Amino acid sequence: MKYSQLHFSDGKIDLYQLQELFNITAFWAKERSIEDLAIAIANSEPVISVWDKERLIGFARATSDGIYRATIWDVVIHPQYQGNGLGTKLVETVLSHPRVQKVERVYLMTTHQQEFYKKIGFEVNHTTTMVVYNQSELDALVSQELEELV
């Protein structure tokens, strides 16, 4: 892979390419609608993307109050580009953004990538994560779990 072809951007996102990237790389983000992606991106800062020419190959976003807490969301690198340090560079780019770099704590949720994030400096935190699901989200989770059992 030629790194000279790659570039990071905090500009506009092609939502259709993002939807396709999620469907390929992220079991937790499959089937997100274009409308919902647009809302999530509109309410996030920073939104960072990685491009190979005109092809979206990486994405991450964060939400933050700018001083106390931030959360990183939706970190993905296309499978053909993984293992080359792009994921690390992507997360570091989010962490260095002015909206995130000075907050006391930066959170993220991950199911299978704890070791990757530990290499960047994240620590496992068993004491603060709690969640409440709205009813439609709960119904979707139950449906997903039932599908996985079949």
CYANA upper distance limits for C-alpha pairs under 8 A (distance plus 0.5 A):
  2 LYS  CA      6 LEU  CA      8.02
  5 GLN  CA     52 ASP  CA      6.13
  5 GLN  CA     53 LYS  CA      6.41
  6 LEU  CA     50 VAL  CA      7.48
  6 LEU  CA     51 TRP  CA      6.00
  6 LEU  CA     52 ASP  CA      5.08
  6 LEU  CA     53 LYS  CA      6.92
  7 HIS  CA     50 VAL  CA      6.27
  7 HIS  CA     51 TRP  CA      5.85
  7 HIS  CA     52 ASP  CA      7.23
  7 HIS  CA     53 LYS  CA      8.14
  8 PHE  CA     48 ILE  CA      7.41
  8 PHE  CA     49 SER  CA      6.15
  8 PHE  CA     50 VAL  CA      5.02
  8 PHE  CA     51 TRP  CA      6.82
  9 SER  CA     48 ILE  CA      6.21
  9 SER  CA     49 SER  CA      5.72
  9 SER  CA     50 VAL  CA      6.84
  9 SER  CA     51 TRP  CA      8.20
 10 ASP  CA     46 PRO  CA      7.55
 10 ASP  CA     47 VAL  CA      6.18
 10 ASP  CA     48 ILE  CA      5.25
 10 ASP  CA     49 SER  CA      6.86
 11 GLY  CA     47 VAL  CA      8.29
 11 GLY  CA     48 ILE  CA      8.17
 13 ILE  CA     18 LEU  CA      7.83
 13 ILE  CA     49 SER  CA      7.94
 14 ASP  CA     18 LEU  CA      6.73
 14 ASP  CA     56 LEU  CA      8.40
 15 LEU  CA     19 GLN  CA      6.51
 15 LEU  CA     34 ILE  CA      6.68
 15 LEU  CA     37 LEU  CA      7.49
 15 LEU  CA     38 ALA  CA      7.68
 16 TYR  CA     20 GLU  CA      6.76
 16 TYR  CA     34 ILE  CA      7.43
 17 GLN  CA     21 LEU  CA      6.58
 17 GLN  CA     55 ARG  CA      8.21
 17 GLN  CA     56 LEU  CA      6.74
 18 LEU  CA     22 PHE  CA      6.67
 18 LEU  CA     56 LEU  CA      7.51
 18 LEU  CA     59 PHE  CA      8.30
 19 GLN  CA     23 ASN  CA      6.71
 19 GLN  CA     30 LYS  CA      8.28
 19 GLN  CA     31 GLU  CA      8.00
 19 GLN  CA     32 ARG  CA      7.23
 19 GLN  CA     33 SER  CA      7.95
 19 GLN  CA     34 ILE  CA      7.46
 19 GLN  CA     37 LEU  CA      8.33
 20 GLU  CA     24 ILE  CA      6.76
 21 LEU  CA     25 THR  CA      6.55
 21 LEU  CA     26 ALA  CA      8.34
 21 LEU  CA     56 LEU  CA      8.00
 21 LEU  CA     57 ILE  CA      7.63
 21 LEU  CA     58 GLY  CA      8.35
 21 LEU  CA     76 VAL  CA      8.34
 21 LEU  CA     78 HIS  CA      7.13
 22 PHE  CA     26 ALA  CA      5.48
 22 PHE  CA     27 PHE  CA      8.20
 22 PHE  CA     29 ALA  CA      6.16
 22 PHE  CA     30 LYS  CA      6.27
 22 PHE  CA     76 VAL  CA      7.94
 23 ASN  CA     27 PHE  CA      7.68
 23 ASN  CA     29 ALA  CA      7.31
 23 ASN  CA     30 LYS  CA      5.06
 23 ASN  CA     31 GLU  CA      7.07
 24 ILE  CA     30 LYS  CA      8.39
 24 ILE  CA     78 HIS  CA      7.97
 25 THR  CA     76 VAL  CA      7.13
 25 THR  CA     77 ILE  CA      7.76
 25 THR  CA     78 HIS  CA      6.78
 25 THR  CA     79 PRO  CA      7.33
 26 ALA  CA     30 LYS  CA      6.74
 26 ALA  CA     76 VAL  CA      7.64
 29 ALA  CA     74 ASP  CA      8.41
 32 ARG  CA     36 ASP  CA      7.11
 32 ARG  CA     37 LEU  CA      7.23
 33 SER  CA     37 LEU  CA      6.71
 34 ILE  CA     38 ALA  CA      6.69
 35 GLU  CA     39 ILE  CA      6.98
 36 ASP  CA     40 ALA  CA      6.73
 37 LEU  CA     41 ILE  CA      6.62
 38 ALA  CA     42 ALA  CA      6.54
 39 ILE  CA     43 ASN  CA      6.83
 40 ALA  CA     44 SER  CA      6.85
 41 ILE  CA     45 GLU  CA      8.30
 41 ILE  CA     47 VAL  CA      7.37
 41 ILE  CA     61 ARG  CA      8.04
 43 ASN  CA     63 THR  CA      7.89
 44 SER  CA     61 ARG  CA      6.78
 44 SER  CA     62 ALA  CA      6.07
 44 SER  CA     63 THR  CA      5.47
 44 SER  CA     64 SER  CA      8.44
 45 GLU  CA     61 ARG  CA      7.05
 45 GLU  CA     62 ALA  CA      6.04
 45 GLU  CA     63 THR  CA      6.20
 45 GLU  CA     64 SER  CA      7.82
 45 GLU  CA     99 ARG  CA      7.43
 46 PRO  CA     61 ARG  CA      6.09
 46 PRO  CA     62 ALA  CA      6.08
 46 PRO  CA     63 THR  CA      7.83
 46 PRO  CA     94 VAL  CA      7.03
 46 PRO  CA     97 HIS  CA      7.29
 46 PRO  CA     99 ARG  CA      7.53
 47 VAL  CA     59 PHE  CA      8.11
 47 VAL  CA     60 ALA  CA      6.58
 47 VAL  CA     61 ARG  CA      4.81
 47 VAL  CA     62 ALA  CA      7.17
 47 VAL  CA     94 VAL  CA      8.35
 48 ILE  CA     59 PHE  CA      6.25
 48 ILE  CA     60 ALA  CA      5.87
 48 ILE  CA     61 ARG  CA      6.52
 48 ILE  CA     90 LEU  CA      7.84
 48 ILE  CA     93 THR  CA      8.14
 48 ILE  CA     94 VAL  CA      7.42
 49 SER  CA     56 LEU  CA      7.58
 49 SER  CA     57 ILE  CA      8.15
 49 SER  CA     58 GLY  CA      5.93
 49 SER  CA     59 PHE  CA      4.86
 49 SER  CA     60 ALA  CA      7.02
 49 SER  CA     90 LEU  CA      8.36
 50 VAL  CA     56 LEU  CA      6.55
 50 VAL  CA     57 ILE  CA      6.06
 50 VAL  CA     58 GLY  CA      5.01
 50 VAL  CA     59 PHE  CA      6.66
 50 VAL  CA     90 LEU  CA      8.15
 51 TRP  CA     55 ARG  CA      5.92
 51 TRP  CA     56 LEU  CA      5.14
 51 TRP  CA     57 ILE  CA      5.94
 51 TRP  CA     58 GLY  CA      7.32
 52 ASP  CA     56 LEU  CA      7.05
 52 ASP  CA     57 ILE  CA      7.09
 57 ILE  CA     77 ILE  CA      6.22
 57 ILE  CA     78 HIS  CA      5.53
 57 ILE  CA     81 TYR  CA      7.80
 58 GLY  CA     75 VAL  CA      8.06
 58 GLY  CA     76 VAL  CA      5.91
 58 GLY  CA     77 ILE  CA      4.75
 58 GLY  CA     78 HIS  CA      6.64
 58 GLY  CA     86 LEU  CA      8.48
 58 GLY  CA     87 GLY  CA      8.25
 58 GLY  CA     90 LEU  CA      8.21
 59 PHE  CA     74 ASP  CA      7.48
 59 PHE  CA     75 VAL  CA      6.19
 59 PHE  CA     76 VAL  CA      5.87
 59 PHE  CA     77 ILE  CA      7.19
 59 PHE  CA     90 LEU  CA      8.00
 60 ALA  CA     72 ILE  CA      7.74
 60 ALA  CA     73 TRP  CA      6.62
 60 ALA  CA     74 ASP  CA      5.72
 60 ALA  CA     75 VAL  CA      4.84
 60 ALA  CA     76 VAL  CA      7.07
 60 ALA  CA     90 LEU  CA      7.53
 60 ALA  CA     91 VAL  CA      7.82
 60 ALA  CA     94 VAL  CA      7.92
 61 ARG  CA     72 ILE  CA      6.39
 61 ARG  CA     73 TRP  CA      5.79
 61 ARG  CA     74 ASP  CA      6.86
 61 ARG  CA     75 VAL  CA      7.70
 61 ARG  CA     94 VAL  CA      7.68
 62 ALA  CA     70 ALA  CA      7.24
 62 ALA  CA     71 THR  CA      5.94
 62 ALA  CA     72 ILE  CA      4.78
 62 ALA  CA     73 TRP  CA      6.09
 62 ALA  CA     94 VAL  CA      7.71
 62 ALA  CA    100 VAL  CA      8.43
 63 THR  CA     70 ALA  CA      6.03
 63 THR  CA     71 THR  CA      5.94
 63 THR  CA     72 ILE  CA      7.20
 63 THR  CA     73 TRP  CA      8.44
 64 SER  CA     68 TYR  CA      8.49
 64 SER  CA     69 ARG  CA      6.30
 64 SER  CA     70 ALA  CA      4.50
 64 SER  CA     71 THR  CA      6.92
 64 SER  CA     99 ARG  CA      7.09
 64 SER  CA    100 VAL  CA      7.02
 65 ASP  CA     69 ARG  CA      6.47
 65 ASP  CA     70 ALA  CA      7.02
 65 ASP  CA     99 ARG  CA      8.27
 66 GLY  CA     70 ALA  CA      7.77
 66 GLY  CA     98 PRO  CA      8.46
 66 GLY  CA     99 ARG  CA      5.55
 66 GLY  CA    100 VAL  CA      6.60
 66 GLY  CA    102 LYS  CA      7.65
 66 GLY  CA    103 VAL  CA      6.45
 67 ILE  CA    100 VAL  CA      8.36
 67 ILE  CA    102 LYS  CA      6.69
 67 ILE  CA    103 VAL  CA      4.83
 67 ILE  CA    104 GLU  CA      7.11
 68 TYR  CA    103 VAL  CA      5.27
 68 TYR  CA    104 GLU  CA      5.42
 68 TYR  CA    105 ARG  CA      6.90
 69 ARG  CA    103 VAL  CA      6.09
 69 ARG  CA    104 GLU  CA      6.63
 69 ARG  CA    105 ARG  CA      5.64
 69 ARG  CA    106 VAL  CA      6.37
 69 ARG  CA    107 TYR  CA      8.11
 70 ALA  CA    100 VAL  CA      6.78
 70 ALA  CA    103 VAL  CA      7.22
 70 ALA  CA    105 ARG  CA      6.98
 70 ALA  CA    106 VAL  CA      5.21
 70 ALA  CA    107 TYR  CA      6.66
 71 THR  CA    106 VAL  CA      5.94
 71 THR  CA    107 TYR  CA      5.02
 71 THR  CA    108 LEU  CA      5.90
 72 ILE  CA     94 VAL  CA      8.31
 72 ILE  CA    106 VAL  CA      7.69
 72 ILE  CA    107 TYR  CA      6.76
 72 ILE  CA    108 LEU  CA      5.55
 72 ILE  CA    109 MET  CA      8.38
 73 TRP  CA    108 LEU  CA      6.99
 73 TRP  CA    109 MET  CA      8.04
 75 VAL  CA     87 GLY  CA      8.16
 75 VAL  CA     90 LEU  CA      8.45
 75 VAL  CA     91 VAL  CA      8.05
 76 VAL  CA     87 GLY  CA      7.79
 77 ILE  CA     81 TYR  CA      7.02
 77 ILE  CA     82 GLN  CA      6.60
 77 ILE  CA     86 LEU  CA      7.82
 77 ILE  CA     87 GLY  CA      6.74
 78 HIS  CA     82 GLN  CA      6.98
 81 TYR  CA     86 LEU  CA      8.01
 82 GLN  CA     86 LEU  CA      7.43
 82 GLN  CA     87 GLY  CA      7.74
 85 GLY  CA     89 LYS  CA      6.74
 86 LEU  CA     90 LEU  CA      6.44
 87 GLY  CA     91 VAL  CA      6.75
 88 THR  CA     92 GLU  CA      6.56
 88 THR  CA    120 ILE  CA      7.38
 89 LYS  CA     93 THR  CA      6.51
 90 LEU  CA     94 VAL  CA      6.97
 91 VAL  CA     95 LEU  CA      6.69
 92 GLU  CA     96 SER  CA      6.59
 92 GLU  CA    120 ILE  CA      8.38
 93 THR  CA     97 HIS  CA      6.89
 94 VAL  CA    100 VAL  CA      7.59
 95 LEU  CA    100 VAL  CA      6.14
 95 LEU  CA    101 GLN  CA      5.89
 96 SER  CA    100 VAL  CA      7.09
 96 SER  CA    101 GLN  CA      5.43
 97 HIS  CA    101 GLN  CA      6.15
 98 PRO  CA    102 LYS  CA      7.64
 99 ARG  CA    103 VAL  CA      8.44
100 VAL  CA    106 VAL  CA      8.12
110 THR  CA    114 GLN  CA      7.05
113 GLN  CA    117 TYR  CA      7.06
114 GLN  CA    118 LYS  CA      6.60
114 GLN  CA    124 VAL  CA      8.13
115 GLU  CA    119 LYS  CA      6.95
116 PHE  CA    120 ILE  CA      7.51
117 TYR  CA    121 GLY  CA      7.01
117 TYR  CA    122 PHE  CA      5.95
117 TYR  CA    123 GLU  CA      8.33
118 LYS  CA    122 PHE  CA      5.24
118 LYS  CA    123 GLU  CA      6.44
118 LYS  CA    124 VAL  CA      8.48
125 ASN  CA    129 THR  CA      8.18
133 TYR  CA    137 GLU  CA      6.32
133 TYR  CA    138 LEU  CA      6.16
134 ASN  CA    138 LEU  CA      6.70
135 GLN  CA    139 ASP  CA      6.63
136 SER  CA    140 ALA  CA      6.72
137 GLU  CA    141 LEU  CA      6.71
138 LEU  CA    142 VAL  CA      6.75
139 ASP  CA    143 SER  CA      6.69
140 ALA  CA    144 GLN  CA      6.60
141 LEU  CA    145 GLU  CA      6.64
142 VAL  CA    146 LEU  CA      6.66
143 SER  CA    147 GLU  CA      6.71
144 GLN  CA    148 GLU  CA      6.80
145 GLU  CA    149 LEU  CA      6.91
146 LEU  CA    150 VAL  CA      7.06
